[in-house]
Amino acid sequence: MAFGAPSVKGRALRWLAQREHSRAELERKLARVVEDSETASAAEQIRQALDELTARGFLSDRRTADSVLSGQGARYGARRLKQTLQSKGLDADLVAATLERARATELERALEVWRRKFGQAPQDAAERARQMRFLAARGFEGDVIRRVVKGGADDD
């Protein structure tokens, strides 16, 4: 027995079963595969399907932001998290609230990342610069990086 192509809602549910997606992400993904039908345009079909998934609690931008924070928060700083959240098309207020929570623990998270990677204070300026570049690439703020590299081993 052959099945037809999955419905718009079915495709969205399949993607949501793999990981949390924001509404904007699903709109972009679905726009590539959904075509106009006799009864409704592709945009209208997508809007209806996503509205229904939101009403049933399957789709939540807040859960998406929480998922990013819990999944990437331990490894990345607020700058990198902001970039990730914005790329998912989340509301600016939600991004700001999520980053506020992340900044509350940024020093501890940066220190843990630094300890796992390096574990000891830099011996010279070149090593210090290398450690600082590493933390900057992870998206940590400059003042946090300076505090971690300057006194990371002394905080035990």
C-alpha positions in Angstrom: 0.0 0.0 0.0 1.4 3.4 -1.0 0.8 6.5 0.9 0.6 10.0 -0.6 2.8 12.9 0.2 2.6 13.9 3.9 0.3 16.8 4.7 1.6 20.2 5.7 0.9 19.5 9.4 2.4 16.0 9.1 5.7 17.4 7.7 5.8 20.0 10.5 5.1 17.4 13.1 7.9 15.2 11.7 10.4 18.1 12.1 9.1 18.9 15.6 9.6 15.3 16.6 13.3 15.6 15.8 13.9 18.9 17.8 12.2 22.1 18.8 11.7 24.5 15.9 10.5 28.1 16.0 7.5 29.1 13.9 9.7 31.1 11.6 11.9 28.1 11.0 9.0 25.9 10.1 7.5 28.5 7.8 10.9 28.6 5.9 11.2 24.8 5.7 7.5 24.3 4.7 7.7 27.1 2.1 10.2 25.0 0.1 8.0 22.0 -0.1 4.4 23.1 0.0 2.7 24.1 -3.2 -0.5 26.0 -3.9 -3.6 23.8 -4.0 -7.0 24.3 -5.5 -8.5 25.5 -2.3 -5.7 27.5 -0.6 -2.3 29.1 -1.3 0.8 27.5 0.1 1.2 30.4 2.6 -2.4 29.9 3.8 -1.9 26.2 4.2 1.3 26.7 6.2 -0.4 29.4 8.4 -3.3 27.1 9.2 -1.2 24.1 10.0 1.2 26.1 12.3 -1.8 27.9 14.0 -3.3 24.5 14.8 0.1 23.1 16.1 0.5 26.2 18.3 -3.0 25.9 19.7 -2.4 22.2 20.6 0.9 23.1 22.2 3.2 21.3 19.8 4.8 24.5 18.6 6.2 27.0 21.0 8.8 29.7 20.5 9.5 29.9 24.2 10.3 26.2 24.3 12.6 26.7 21.3 14.5 29.4 23.2 14.7 27.3 26.3 16.0 24.4 24.2 18.7 26.5 22.7 19.7 27.8 26.2 19.8 24.3 27.7 21.5 22.7 24.7 24.1 25.3 23.8 24.2 27.4 27.0 26.9 25.4 28.7 29.3 25.8 25.8 28.6 29.2 24.4 28.4 32.8 25.6 25.6 35.3 25.3 26.8 36.7 22.0 26.7 33.3 20.3 23.4 32.4 21.9 21.9 35.7 20.6 23.0 34.9 17.1 21.5 31.5 17.3 18.2 32.7 18.7 17.9 35.5 16.1 18.6 33.1 13.3 15.6 31.0 14.4 13.4 34.1 13.9 12.4 34.5 17.5 10.7 37.6 18.9 13.2 40.3 20.1 11.6 40.3 23.6 11.9 36.6 23.9 15.6 36.7 22.8 16.3 39.5 25.3 14.6 37.5 28.2 16.6 34.4 27.3 19.9 36.3 27.1 19.2 37.9 30.4 19.0 34.4 32.0 22.2 33.3 30.2 24.1 36.4 31.3 23.3 35.6 34.9 25.6 32.6 34.7 28.0 33.6 32.0 31.1 33.9 34.2 30.6 30.4 35.6 29.9 28.9 32.2 33.0 30.6 30.6 35.2 29.4 33.5 34.0 25.8 33.0 34.6 26.0 29.2 38.1 27.4 29.9 38.9 24.7 32.5 37.9 21.9 30.2 40.0 23.3 27.3 43.0 24.7 29.1 43.0 24.1 32.8 45.9 26.3 33.7 46.8 29.9 33.5 48.7 31.1 30.4 52.4 31.1 30.7 53.1 33.9 28.2 51.3 36.6 26.1 50.9 34.3 23.1 49.1 31.6 25.2 47.0 34.3 26.9 45.9 35.6 23.5 45.1 32.1 22.2 42.9 31.4 25.3 41.2 34.7 24.9 40.5 34.1 21.2 39.1 30.7 22.0 36.6 32.1 24.5 35.7 35.0 22.2 35.0 32.5 19.4 32.6 30.8 21.8 30.7 34.1 22.1 31.6 35.2 25.6 31.8 38.9 26.5 35.2 40.6 26.7 35.1 41.5 30.4 34.1 37.9 31.2 37.0 36.6 29.1 39.5 38.9 30.8 38.3 37.8 34.2 38.5 34.1 33.3 41.9 34.1 31.7 43.4 36.4 34.3 42.2 34.5 37.4 40.7 31.3 36.1 43.1 29.0 38.0 42.8 31.1 41.2 39.0 30.7 41.6 39.2 27.2 43.0 
